[in-house]
Structure formats: structure tokens, C-alpha cells
Amino acid sequence: MRKTISLIALFCFILLLVTSVVLYIMPHGRVAYWANWKLLGLPKTTWDELHITLGALFVVVGLWHTILNWSAIVSYLKRTREGIRSSAGMAALLITLLVVVGTFLHLPPMSWLLDLNTFVKNQASATYGEPPYGHAELSSLAMLIRNTGLDVQAVEKRLANKNIVLESLEQPVLQIAENNGLTPQQLFILMQPELTAGEFPAMPKLPPSGLGRKTLHTICTTYGLDCVALVEALKEQGFEASAEMTVKEVAAAQGENPIAVYELIYAFSQ
């Protein structure tokens, strides 16, 4: 029994190590679903499910292993004759507490790991693109058109010219994309009007995904806004702002939420 439990724990550890690395480098959920992201042929949902089920098995096996080795564990934690706690037990407790406290306080080296994770996911967002709003792929085509301010007839014409098979405007975007061998992101790109040099897309009425992490400079560059004028307009509304600040930082400085700041930016763009 001990051998079986130990081997299960070993196999679970190896597989959890793999799924943990995948989850670490995986794009944010909204991006993964929008771009139909896959690794080794498996989508985000499958990797999430594998991590959960393997984690549950590891917990069960870990508890069983603890019961089988309880006497040894207790001996590790017993006081020595001199009245000092076991060095192994104290070291294990100290290391664990350091990681927990360091994570809460965002201290190195824990902060390095977290910052690297943020960097990797942001790079993935830049590579695969952000959806216009969370789970846009589950919206009907009509709702996506409405929420992004596109013209229905123009979209239908563009998709027809691209030989996109469309049964109904009420079809989910994901279903239309899959039926045509596309990702939701690729389908959305085909829906957009072709821009000439120097033209910029119009700002959507709904705040885009990942809004809080976008800097004012990024938003201005994306939608062709005058960043200096935008910063001044926000300052006139009582916000502390600069081109390098994220929307979240601008909002937090005034005790507001990012959506309130976006509404001001949208009004400025009109």
C-alpha cells in the first residue's frame, strides 16, 4: 500500500508540475477563449480541468500518505532533550511562512515570480489580442455588432465577401467561427472595416477587456486620440493623470473605478 500511494503521489506531482507551468504561461481566460488558444492540442478548459482533478487526487493521496506515516511525522516535530524544536520541523515552518508572508507583501523572490507571470500573460494578450469585452465569443453576432458599434448591414456584406457562412445574426460568435474554421478573434477582424493609412478604429461603447492595465498612452495610440489633451481633460475632471499611468491607477487615485474613467475617455473621443 505504501508503495502504491508513494508512486501515485509521484506521478501526480509530475503531472501537476506540467499543468502548473501551463497555467503559468497560459493567456488570461478572456484572451484564451477569444483566440481559441491551445497547447499540445488541448484548450484552456481542458488544462484547467486536469489541474483540478490531479490536484484533488494529490490531496487525497497526500492525506493518505500522512496517515500512513503519522508516527514519523510526529517524531519530526517532537522536542529534543534540550527542549528545542526539531530543526527540520522549524525550517519547514519558517520557509512556508516566508513564502506566504512574502507573497502577501509582494517581496522578492516571490514578487519576481508574480511579476514574470504578469509579463508573460501581458505578452500573450499582445500576441493574441483582447476581446472587445469579456466572453464576447459567447455573445450572438447581433449582440457583438451592437456592443461594438458596428453597422449590421456593413458587417453582413463584409462577411459575405469573405465567404463566411452565416445562418443567423442570433448565432453565437464562437459557433459561427468554428463552422468557418476560424477563431472568434479572426472572425471579429473580418467584421471590421478596412482602415486606410492614418485611420484609427472608433472607441467601443463598452469598456474593452483588460481596461485597467492599459495605459492612457496605449489607449490614445490605439484609437488615435491626442494624449496630451486627454490628460488635461482628465485633470479638469479632478483626476491625477499622466500618459504612463494605467486606467486603474488613474481611477484609484481619485477613489473611482476604471469604468468611470473609460466613460470620460469615451466622451472625450466623440
Protein Blocks (a to p, Z undefined) as FASTA:
>chain_A
ZZmmmmmmmmmmmmmmmmmmmmmmpccfklmmmnopaeehiafklmmmmmmmmmmmmmmm
mmmmmmmmmmmmmmmmpccfkopacfklmmmmmmmmmmmmmmmnopafklmmmmmmmmmm
mmmmmmnopafbehklmpcfklmmmmnopafklmmmmmmmnopacfbfkbcfklmmmmno
pafklmmmmmpccddehiacdddfbdcehklmpcfklmmmmnopafklmmmmmmmnopac
dfklcfklmmmmnopafklmmmmmmmmmZZ
